Amino acid sequence: MVSSKTISLAEIERMLRACGTDFSKIVQKKHRHWVYCNGLIYRGLPLGKHGPRKNPEIEIGHVRQLVRHLGIDPTCAEKQIPTLRH
């Protein structure tokens, strides 16, 4: 089953600030956003759809992968972003 739900970058940042023990920043690169948290870097967060990218919507699968990669407590992440619940 494929989920087409999206989460705004602002919501992701709020979740990282609440749940990441050492959240540093999100940097927009040429093709992706790089997320610095817990001493790790997640380099796979897409920029979003074409056009203005002030607060892009990111597909939920990318956010779940980010949570796993950075070792963020999934329970905390689900409390911050309820859409992450399966």
C-alpha positions in Angstrom: 0.0 0.0 0.0 1.4 3.4 -1.0 0.7 6.4 1.0 0.5 9.8 -0.7 0.3 11.9 2.5 2.6 14.8 2.8 4.1 16.7 5.7 5.4 20.3 5.5 9.1 21.0 6.1 8.1 23.3 9.1 6.3 20.4 10.8 9.4 18.2 10.2 11.7 20.8 11.8 9.3 21.2 14.8 9.4 17.4 15.3 13.2 17.4 15.0 13.5 20.2 17.6 11.2 18.3 20.0 12.5 14.7 19.5 16.1 15.1 18.2 18.6 15.2 21.1 21.1 17.3 19.1 19.1 18.8 16.2 21.3 21.4 14.4 19.9 22.5 11.1 18.3 21.7 7.7 20.3 23.0 4.8 18.9 23.3 1.3 21.4 21.9 -1.3 21.0 21.8 -5.0 18.9 18.6 -5.2 18.0 17.7 -1.6 17.7 19.0 2.0 20.4 17.8 4.3 19.3 17.4 7.9 21.9 17.5 10.7 20.7 15.8 13.9 22.1 13.5 16.6 25.6 13.7 15.1 24.4 12.3 11.8 23.5 13.8 8.5 20.4 12.7 6.5 21.0 13.7 2.9 17.8 12.3 1.3 15.0 14.8 2.1 13.6 16.1 -1.3 13.2 19.7 -2.0 9.5 19.3 -2.8 7.5 20.0 -6.0 8.8 22.4 -8.6 8.0 26.1 -8.1 8.3 28.2 -4.9 9.7 26.2 -2.1 9.2 28.2 1.0 7.6 25.4 3.1 7.5 22.4 0.7 5.4 19.3 1.3 7.5 16.1 1.8 6.0 12.7 1.2 5.5 10.7 4.4 7.8 7.8 3.4 10.8 10.2 3.3 10.0 11.4 6.8 9.7 7.8 8.2 13.1 7.0 6.6 14.6 10.2 8.2 13.3 9.2 11.6 14.9 5.7 11.3 18.2 7.0 9.9 18.7 9.6 12.6 17.7 7.3 15.4 14.8 9.5 16.6 12.3 7.9 19.0 9.3 6.9 16.8 6.8 7.4 19.6 8.0 11.0 20.1 7.9 11.6 16.3 4.3 10.2 16.1 3.2 12.5 18.9 4.6 15.5 17.1 3.3 14.4 13.6 0.2 12.2 14.1 0.2 11.3 10.3 3.3 9.1 10.9 1.2 6.5 12.7 0.6 3.4 10.5 
